[in-house]
Structures are given as structure tokens and as C-alpha cells.
């Protein structure tokens, strides 16, 4: 699987918070789809934090594994 932390500007992406993320301060994951990759970050990190870039093929293989 190709996953890497990116330092490039990803502010132009449209981020979506997980529907499982509540308002109680628990685990909050946001994802954004780019042209060639999916980006994942922790929404609780104010001002941005580490962002992971995952190839679209790898993301497509990952999602069915976690939705079972």
C-alpha cells in the first residue's frame, strides 16, 4: 500500500468529516478526494496537522475491509 505524509498545501481540497465522528471530542477523521489520491487528516488538530495521501487504488481496496 502506498501511504505517505504530505507537506504540500492541501487547502484547496474539500474535506468531509466521518459520519461516525460525534461532537463529544472523540475520534474524528476527515477525508478529501484529489485527482490521483485520497487525503486523510485528524479534524481535531487545529490549524492543520499531518495529512496522509493514499493512492486511489489503495483507498478502493481499503474501504471494503473497514466497512464489513
QUIGI-V384668 format. One line per field, one symbol per residue. psi: psi as a letter, one per 30 degrees, with the letter a starting at -180 (. if undefined). burial: # if it has 24 or more other ideal C-beta (glycine too) atoms within 12 Angstrom, else .. A space follows every 50 residues. Layout:
# QUIGI-V384668
psi->???
burial->???
This chain:
# QUIGI-V384668
psi->kjkkkkgljgffljkkkkffkagggakjkklkkaeglkkkljffjkglak kkkkkeeeeeeeefefg.
burial->.........#....#............#####....#######....... ####....#.........
